């Protein structure tokens, strides 16, 4: 993996800057090492759900740390993250999800309907 491509970026920073802050959300923050571990777990979960290289993963989530890990996991796997706003109507979401033809839709309890 080339660390200068998006799929290797988190791993590169985890190797060379493991204790530096990778990102913050609200009052919490994660180091590059922690983010790399979360991205690995998320990628394994997506693979277990049948996601592979070239597949699309729709997210219907408010801003949250899980969005970050899903996007980086998709990049690492060669999958495509398709973010959809939880503010869309159910019919609007249904149309966009149908157009995207995702392997998986990731949502929160608030957006399950």
Backbone as ProteinMPNN parsed JSONL, in Angstrom:
{"seq_chain_A": "XXXXXXXXXXXXXXXXXXXXXXXXXXXXXXXXXXXXXXXXXXXXXXXXXXXXXXXXXXXXXXXXXXXXXXXXXXXXXXXXXXXXXXXXXXXXXXXXXXXXXXXXXXXXXXXXX", "coords_chain_A": {"N_chain_A": [[0.835, -1.176, 0.0], [0.638, 2.159, -0.881], [1.607, 4.847, 1.001], [1.03, 7.397, 0.274], [-1.353, 7.495, -0.966], [-4.927, 7.643, -0.649], [-5.94, 5.328, 0.577], [-3.858, 4.409, 2.157], [-3.214, 6.397, 3.944], [-4.125, 6.778, 6.683], [-2.936, 4.566, 7.954], [-0.243, 5.191, 7.479], [0.118, 7.543, 9.036], [-0.496, 6.428, 11.511], [1.677, 4.785, 11.862], [3.9, 6.573, 11.865], [3.182, 8.77, 13.427], [1.871, 7.976, 15.852], [0.737, 8.811, 18.318], [-0.231, 11.315, 17.94], [-2.933, 13.648, 17.53], [-5.626, 12.612, 15.581], [-8.304, 13.193, 14.903], [-11.04, 15.109, 16.242], [-14.097, 15.074, 18.066], [-16.824, 16.619, 19.379], [-16.254, 16.502, 22.777], [-14.34, 14.569, 22.711], [-11.362, 12.915, 21.487], [-9.24, 11.269, 19.065], [-6.305, 9.366, 18.556], [-3.917, 8.843, 15.876], [-3.166, 6.152, 15.905], [-5.301, 4.993, 17.317], [-7.408, 5.641, 15.569], [-6.609, 4.186, 13.303], [-6.902, 1.55, 14.265], [-9.689, 1.531, 14.703], [-10.576, 1.915, 12.073], [-9.639, -0.458, 10.907], [-11.242, -2.361, 12.315], [-13.774, -1.543, 11.479], [-13.584, -1.937, 8.711], [-13.303, -4.741, 8.691], [-15.831, -5.426, 9.685], [-17.466, -4.429, 7.632], [-16.571, -6.053, 5.512], [-17.39, -8.533, 6.52], [-20.086, -8.129, 6.24], [-20.374, -8.438, 3.596], [-19.299, -6.547, 1.881], [-17.162, -5.527, -0.693], [-14.31, -4.758, -2.809], [-14.978, -1.997, -4.837], [-17.689, -1.974, -4.24], [-20.606, -0.163, -3.064], [-21.27, 1.76, -0.159], [-23.814, 3.003, 1.586], [-24.361, 5.703, 3.767], [-26.518, 6.871, 6.24], [-26.45, 9.009, 8.318], [-26.211, 11.265, 11.072], [-23.733, 13.802, 11.73], [-20.995, 12.154, 13.071], [-18.528, 10.202, 14.878], [-18.458, 7.621, 13.778], [-19.023, 7.956, 11.095], [-16.613, 8.945, 10.098], [-14.899, 6.715, 10.47], [-16.141, 4.822, 8.831], [-15.896, 5.995, 6.274], [-13.066, 6.076, 5.965], [-12.556, 3.329, 6.186], [-13.873, 2.357, 3.917], [-12.286, 3.567, 1.94], [-9.875, 2.244, 2.425], [-10.571, -0.346, 1.718], [-11.229, -0.127, -0.912], [-13.805, 0.371, -1.527], [-16.787, 2.353, -2.035], [-17.905, 5.104, -0.33], [-21.109, 6.426, 0.202], [-22.503, 9.169, 1.134], [-25.552, 10.093, 2.616], [-27.984, 12.465, 3.545], [-29.495, 12.547, 6.748], [-31.597, 14.231, 6.94], [-33.199, 14.106, 4.768], [-36.337, 13.233, 3.198], [-38.227, 10.185, 3.679], [-39.054, 9.09, 1.212], [-37.352, 10.423, -0.543], [-34.858, 9.48, 0.346], [-35.228, 6.756, -0.235], [-35.318, 6.788, -3.034], [-32.715, 7.756, -3.667], [-31.127, 5.777, -2.48], [-31.938, 3.581, -3.95], [-30.953, 4.36, -6.48], [-28.22, 4.365, -5.921], [-27.631, 1.713, -5.421], [-26.456, 0.18, -3.175], [-24.272, -2.121, -1.427], [-24.502, -2.232, 1.278], [-26.372, -0.466, 3.753], [-25.767, 1.903, 6.128], [-26.995, 3.061, 9.148], [-28.376, 5.028, 11.829], [-30.267, 4.443, 14.87], [-32.051, 6.507, 14.913], [-32.408, 7.101, 12.24], [-33.442, 4.838, 11.149], [-36.022, 4.313, 10.217]], "CA_chain_A": [[0.0, 0.0, 0.0], [1.385, 3.408, -0.955], [1.103, 5.728, 2.051], [0.652, 8.685, -0.287], [-2.69, 7.384, -1.519], [-5.911, 7.781, 0.424], [-6.125, 4.066, 1.311], [-2.741, 4.18, 3.074], [-2.917, 7.592, 4.725], [-4.313, 6.569, 8.123], [-1.88, 3.647, 8.394], [1.023, 5.929, 7.464], [0.169, 8.389, 10.229], [-0.474, 5.548, 12.688], [3.049, 4.302, 11.98], [4.892, 7.62, 12.102], [2.677, 9.756, 14.38], [0.811, 7.192, 16.498], [0.099, 9.458, 19.471], [-0.755, 12.629, 17.543], [-4.383, 13.683, 17.34], [-6.103, 12.41, 14.214], [-9.518, 13.994, 14.787], [-11.792, 15.351, 17.472], [-15.542, 15.205, 17.912], [-17.346, 17.083, 20.663], [-15.187, 16.587, 23.781], [-13.461, 13.407, 22.572], [-10.428, 12.931, 20.366], [-8.626, 9.99, 18.769], [-4.969, 9.425, 17.967], [-3.813, 8.113, 14.606], [-3.156, 4.715, 16.208], [-6.678, 4.608, 17.646], [-8.198, 5.71, 14.345], [-6.216, 3.053, 12.466], [-7.549, 0.351, 14.822], [-11.125, 1.642, 14.42], [-10.761, 1.706, 10.64], [-9.484, -1.905, 10.681], [-12.443, -3.061, 12.807], [-14.893, -1.178, 10.61], [-13.375, -2.636, 7.433], [-13.645, -6.157, 8.915], [-17.285, -5.506, 9.79], [-18.032, -4.248, 6.292], [-16.277, -7.284, 4.756], [-18.292, -9.569, 7.038], [-21.424, -7.832, 5.717], [-20.367, -8.717, 2.173], [-18.77, -5.434, 1.097], [-15.869, -5.774, -1.311], [-13.741, -3.719, -3.665], [-15.911, -1.469, -5.834], [-19.061, -1.885, -3.733], [-21.019, 1.101, -2.469], [-21.775, 1.715, 1.214], [-24.582, 4.206, 1.873], [-24.512, 6.086, 5.169], [-27.578, 7.821, 6.573], [-26.039, 9.305, 9.688], [-25.847, 12.632, 11.451], [-22.289, 13.867, 11.952], [-20.595, 11.316, 14.191], [-17.231, 9.551, 14.626], [-18.619, 6.43, 12.944], [-18.933, 8.364, 9.687], [-15.184, 9.034, 9.775], [-14.315, 5.37, 10.347], [-16.725, 4.173, 7.65], [-15.279, 6.567, 5.066], [-11.675, 5.596, 5.857], [-12.597, 1.88, 5.931], [-14.209, 2.194, 2.5], [-11.086, 3.908, 1.169], [-8.893, 1.171, 2.62], [-11.058, -1.552, 1.045], [-11.535, 0.131, -2.311], [-15.254, 0.531, -1.663], [-17.182, 3.753, -2.202], [-18.868, 5.607, 0.647], [-22.121, 7.296, -0.398], [-23.18, 9.82, 2.265], [-26.88, 10.672, 2.4], [-28.397, 13.26, 4.699], [-30.643, 12.047, 7.505], [-32.664, 15.228, 6.87], [-34.03, 13.827, 3.594], [-37.578, 12.496, 3.462], [-38.117, 8.745, 3.442], [-39.142, 8.807, -0.225], [-36.115, 10.91, -1.15], [-33.806, 8.501, 0.678], [-35.486, 5.511, -0.978], [-34.914, 7.016, -4.427], [-31.255, 7.841, -3.745], [-30.567, 4.455, -2.163], [-32.187, 2.757, -5.137], [-30.014, 4.766, -7.52], [-26.843, 4.013, -5.517], [-27.509, 0.247, -5.383], [-25.375, -0.162, -2.245], [-24.196, -3.45, -0.817], [-24.884, -2.057, 2.681], [-26.812, 0.852, 4.213], [-25.447, 2.094, 7.551], [-27.852, 4.117, 9.694], [-28.545, 5.01, 13.28], [-31.643, 4.144, 15.289], [-32.867, 7.68, 14.57], [-32.673, 7.126, 10.804], [-33.821, 3.492, 10.716], [-37.3, 4.322, 9.504]], "C_chain_A": [[0.883, 1.244, 0.0], [0.797, 4.384, 0.057], [0.696, 7.096, 1.52], [-0.676, 8.621, -1.036], [-3.682, 7.354, -0.358], [-6.067, 6.49, 1.227], [-5.008, 3.793, 2.313], [-2.46, 5.315, 4.033], [-3.044, 7.384, 6.233], [-3.223, 5.652, 8.66], [-0.518, 4.325, 8.445], [1.161, 6.784, 8.721], [0.207, 7.548, 11.508], [0.938, 5.015, 12.944], [4.019, 5.388, 12.449], [4.474, 8.688, 13.108], [1.596, 9.114, 15.245], [0.062, 7.92, 17.616], [-0.418, 10.866, 19.163], [-2.261, 12.546, 17.341], [-4.735, 13.544, 15.862], [-7.355, 13.244, 13.966], [-10.194, 14.109, 16.142], [-13.266, 15.472, 17.121], [-16.114, 15.509, 19.279], [-16.179, 17.188, 21.645], [-14.203, 15.43, 23.695], [-12.488, 13.617, 21.419], [-9.746, 11.579, 20.273], [-7.244, 10.222, 18.178], [-4.995, 8.684, 16.638], [-3.812, 6.608, 14.851], [-4.566, 4.224, 16.52], [-7.564, 4.623, 16.4], [-7.879, 4.532, 13.429], [-6.874, 1.758, 12.952], [-9.055, 0.37, 14.556], [-11.42, 1.389, 12.947], [-10.617, 0.223, 10.304], [-10.726, -2.668, 11.11], [-13.644, -2.782, 11.914], [-14.783, -1.886, 9.264], [-13.708, -4.12, 7.576], [-15.156, -6.337, 8.989], [-17.959, -5.352, 8.436], [-17.775, -5.479, 5.428], [-17.194, -8.423, 5.195], [-19.722, -9.374, 6.54], [-21.483, -8.002, 4.196], [-19.824, -7.612, 1.288], [-17.381, -5.792, 0.576], [-15.425, -4.586, -2.142], [-14.769, -3.295, -4.724], [-17.355, -1.366, -5.373], [-19.329, -0.505, -3.133], [-21.613, 0.847, -1.085], [-22.486, 3.043, 1.462], [-24.569, 4.443, 3.378], [-25.648, 7.091, 5.269], [-27.387, 8.118, 8.053], [-25.885, 10.808, 9.88], [-24.327, 12.639, 11.636], [-21.926, 13.096, 13.215], [-19.247, 10.667, 13.867], [-17.342, 8.32, 13.725], [-18.557, 6.771, 11.455], [-17.469, 8.404, 9.247], [-14.612, 7.64, 9.551], [-14.878, 4.631, 9.141], [-16.065, 4.689, 6.374], [-13.857, 6.071, 4.882], [-11.634, 4.099, 5.584], [-12.928, 1.618, 4.468], [-12.997, 2.5, 1.629], [-10.06, 2.788, 1.255], [-9.271, -0.079, 1.83], [-11.256, -1.364, -0.453], [-13.026, 0.178, -2.575], [-15.558, 2.021, -1.751], [-18.224, 4.112, -1.148], [-19.804, 6.587, -0.052], [-22.885, 7.947, 0.758], [-24.53, 10.405, 1.852], [-27.31, 11.365, 3.689], [-29.579, 12.622, 5.419], [-31.806, 13.042, 7.497], [-33.569, 15.02, 5.666], [-35.302, 13.096, 4.008], [-37.352, 11.014, 3.154], [-38.166, 8.427, 1.949], [-37.903, 9.293, -0.964], [-34.958, 9.97, -0.897], [-33.989, 7.226, -0.137], [-35.037, 5.648, -2.431], [-33.391, 7.011, -4.556], [-30.581, 6.501, -3.442], [-30.778, 3.51, -3.339], [-31.225, 3.077, -6.263], [-28.583, 4.312, -7.201], [-26.59, 2.505, -5.577], [-26.37, -0.199, -4.458], [-25.416, -1.622, -1.828], [-24.752, -3.38, 0.601], [-25.378, -0.625, 2.884], [-26.539, 0.915, 5.71], [-26.266, 3.272, 8.04], [-27.873, 4.008, 11.201], [-29.985, 4.626, 13.594], [-32.562, 5.285, 14.875], [-33.225, 7.718, 13.089], [-33.134, 5.773, 10.271], [-35.078, 3.47, 9.881], [-37.094, 4.698, 8.058]], "O_chain_A": [[1.794, 1.35, 0.822], [-0.386, 4.715, -0.02], [0.079, 7.878, 2.243], [-1.074, 9.596, -1.673], [-3.308, 7.07, 0.78], [-6.303, 6.544, 2.434], [-5.206, 3.008, 3.24], [-1.555, 5.21, 4.86], [-2.152, 7.779, 6.984], [-2.646, 5.929, 9.712], [0.274, 4.065, 9.351], [2.193, 6.752, 9.39], [0.87, 7.92, 12.476], [1.342, 4.82, 14.09], [4.855, 5.151, 13.321], [5.321, 9.436, 13.596], [0.501, 9.665, 15.357], [-1.123, 7.666, 17.832], [-0.98, 11.527, 20.036], [-2.793, 11.484, 17.016], [-4.211, 14.263, 15.011], [-7.461, 13.921, 12.943], [-9.953, 13.319, 17.055], [-13.633, 15.91, 16.03], [-15.916, 14.75, 20.228], [-15.209, 17.895, 21.37], [-13.311, 15.325, 24.537], [-12.75, 14.389, 20.497], [-9.673, 10.835, 21.25], [-7.036, 11.154, 17.4], [-5.958, 7.989, 16.314], [-4.406, 5.862, 14.073], [-4.979, 3.166, 16.045], [-8.376, 3.719, 16.202], [-8.787, 3.943, 12.842], [-7.347, 0.961, 12.142], [-9.636, -0.663, 14.221], [-12.4, 0.724, 12.612], [-11.388, -0.304, 9.502], [-11.218, -3.522, 10.373], [-14.435, -3.68, 11.627], [-15.78, -2.379, 8.737], [-14.328, -4.701, 6.685], [-15.701, -7.285, 8.424], [-18.916, -6.063, 8.13], [-18.66, -5.908, 4.689], [-17.708, -9.179, 4.371], [-20.482, -10.336, 6.43], [-22.516, -7.741, 3.58], [-19.879, -7.723, 0.063], [-16.536, -6.296, 1.316], [-16.082, -3.545, -2.172], [-15.349, -4.134, -5.413], [-18.17, -0.735, -6.045], [-18.408, 0.216, -2.748], [-22.342, -0.119, -0.86], [-21.842, 4.089, 1.54], [-24.743, 3.513, 4.166], [-25.731, 8.038, 4.487], [-28.066, 7.56, 8.915], [-25.481, 11.527, 8.966], [-23.709, 11.576, 11.691], [-22.473, 13.346, 14.289], [-18.867, 10.591, 12.699], [-16.408, 8.015, 12.984], [-18.091, 5.965, 10.65], [-17.13, 7.95, 8.154], [-13.92, 7.403, 8.561], [-14.151, 3.88, 8.491], [-15.714, 3.903, 5.494], [-13.471, 5.688, 3.778], [-10.777, 3.634, 4.834], [-12.322, 0.746, 3.845], [-12.715, 1.768, 0.681], [-9.444, 2.431, 0.251], [-8.399, -0.79, 1.331], [-11.431, -2.34, -1.183], [-13.463, 0.041, -3.717], [-14.669, 2.851, -1.561], [-19.29, 3.501, -1.081], [-19.364, 7.462, -0.797], [-23.811, 7.346, 1.303], [-24.628, 11.124, 0.858], [-27.023, 10.889, 4.787], [-30.548, 12.205, 4.785], [-32.887, 12.729, 7.996], [-34.6, 15.684, 5.547], [-35.338, 12.425, 5.04], [-36.405, 10.647, 2.459], [-37.404, 7.586, 1.47], [-37.451, 8.646, -1.909], [-34.168, 9.686, -1.797], [-33.022, 6.679, -0.668], [-34.445, 4.725, -2.991], [-32.838, 6.352, -5.436], [-29.588, 6.14, -4.073], [-29.891, 2.728, -3.68], [-30.73, 2.171, -6.932], [-27.832, 3.924, -8.096], [-25.451, 2.075, -5.764], [-25.436, -0.871, -4.895], [-26.462, -2.27, -1.873], [-25.384, -4.321, 1.08], [-24.868, 0.31, 2.267], [-27.023, 0.077, 6.47], [-26.247, 4.347, 7.44], [-27.436, 3.009, 11.772], [-30.816, 4.5, 12.695], [-33.721, 5.057, 14.527], [-34.241, 8.306, 12.717], [-33.207, 5.585, 9.056], [-35.187, 2.688, 8.937], [-38.057, 4.759, 7.293]]}, "name": "protein", "num_of_chains": 1, "seq": "XXXXXXXXXXXXXXXXXXXXXXXXXXXXXXXXXXXXXXXXXXXXXXXXXXXXXXXXXXXXXXXXXXXXXXXXXXXXXXXXXXXXXXXXXXXXXXXXXXXXXXXXXXXXXXXXX"}
